[in-house]
Amino acid sequence: MSAQCEVTAKRAAAAPMSVFERYLSLWVALCIVVGIVLGQLAPALFQAIGRMEVAQVNLPVGVLIWVMIIPMLLKVDFGALGEVRQHVRGIGVTLFVNWLVKPFSMALLAWIFIRHLFAPLLPAEQIDSYVAGLILLAAAPCTAMVFVWSRLTGGDPLFTLSQVALNDTIMVFAFAPLVGLLLGLSSISVPWATLLLSVGLYIVVPVVIAQLARRALLARGQAAFDAALERIGPWSLAALLLTLVLLVAFQVEAILRQPLIIALLAVPILVQVFFNSALAYWLNRAVGEKHAVACPSALIGASNFFELAVAAAISLFGFDSGAALATVVGVLIEVPVMLLVVRVVNATRPWYERR
């Protein structure tokens, strides 16, 4: 185990859940209200923002998404990849659920709920877009917030760090092909050029920038690195919330016309969270992993890298798309649902350890 990996893992495990993170659902709800009000009062302003594009990339949103993603990627130590061999079974469960079960189960749930059960209650012209947004939400495993969920369950910090590093590495190469495959299977046209551009802009470039910045900061000492993380940490959520205001302002007419949409989109997301977390939790028990490994393994499969999903949805389908709205719903329910999953895995620890 490298000394730097151990330090990173321990600091991630000790990091408290910030007020912004704990009450994320409240802030998202407020952003929805603010977006609706502003969208009604100043529609011309948001239309002007929507036209600020270069090569199908909205410049204001592109900047906001970089501010969202880069501080989170600063916390990822890719040196932890060498530690995955310490918990091969737990890593195997994580990879199986995250890449072979979660995206495909979400595509199936979207087909069941959005295309069939809820179709009469949704605008017909947005059905494909809603399905695409749900697929984007499930195609990228969570990154930064996994450290929070792991800490709340007493998870193994080094395992948590190593699985995040491995998932992020896989995401660079697998996100675009996986999304393209699932959209194709769902009979949704795949704009491959835009999809690959999104991967480059919102995965590859932020990863490179974050790792170069991480190396430069650590060269100045751990204290300088920690101070920088503390200083720029709030930027990420602030940029996320501002992006949500813009999205809702663009979607204001659809939301006001059919407010039930948000609740309907939440249903497949909730089913997916509970199914994948339960599956990963049970599989870790079945293969004999300890509870401290099973918890972060289950939680990373339940939560999503919603910042990336929001960015990809905007790039692929636009501000006013159902895909963008579906990813916003994912952000809205993330914290309360994950806190419920945390409570379940903590409460079932005696059952888990009963061999």
C-alpha positions, 0 to 999 in steps of 0.5 A: 500500500502506498503511503499517499493512497493510505493518507488519501483514503483516511482523509476521505473517510474522515471528511464530514458531510457538508451542509450543502451535501446533507441538504442537497435535495432542499437546494435542488427543490429551491432551484426548481422554484427559482428556475420556474420563477425566472423562466416565467419572468425573463424567458428572453434571457434564457433563450439568449443563454441557450444560443451561446453554443460552439460545436453544439456545446453551450459555453456557459454550461460547459464552464459550469460543468467543469467547475462541477466535476474537476473539484470532485476528480481532485479527490480521486487518487489513481494510484489506488488502482494498485490496491484493487487486488486486496479485495478482489471479490468485492471489486468483482461485485462492484464491476459486475453491478456497475457495468453489467447490471445497473445500466441494463436494468435501468434501460429495462425499467425505463422501457417498463415505466416510461414507454408503457406504464406511464406513457399516457401521462407523459408528453409523447414527443419526449418519451425517447428523451426521458428514456435517454436521460435515465440511461445516461444517469445509470451509465456512470457510477458515483465518484465523490459522494461515495466517500461520504456514504462509505464513511457513514457506514464504516466502510473500508476507506482504501477499498472505497478509494480503489473502487472509485479509481477503477470505475473512473478509469473504466468510465473514460473508455466504456461510457460512450460505447455503453450509452451508444449501445443502450440508446441503440437498443432503445431505438433512440438515434445516437449522435456519435460525434456529440457523444464522443465530444461529451466524453472528451470534454466532460470526462477525459479533459477534467480527469487530466486537469484534475490529476495535474492539479492534484500532483501540483498541489501535493508537491506543495504538501498535504496541507496545501492540498487539503486547503485547496480542496476545502476552498474550491469544494463549495464551487462544485455544488454551487455550479451544479445548482446554478446549472439546475436553475438554467435547466428548469428555466428552459423547461418551465412550460413543460413542468407547469403543464405537467408537474406530475412528470418529476414524480413519474421519472423518480419511480424507475430511479428509485427502483433501480437504486434499491435493486442494485444496492440490494444485489451488490450487498447480497453478492458481497455476503455470498462471496464472503466479503466483510461488511466494511467492503460490502457497504461501499460496494453496494453504495457505489452501485446505487448512486450516480455520477449525476454531474456527468449525466447532466452534462451529457444530457445537455450536450446530446439532447439540449437544455429543453429536453426530457433527458436533461429533466430526467437527470435533474430528477436524479439529483433531486432524490439522490441524498435522501434515498442514499441516506435511507440505503445507508440506514438499511446497510447499517441496521442489517449488519448483524444479519450480514455477519451471521455466517 
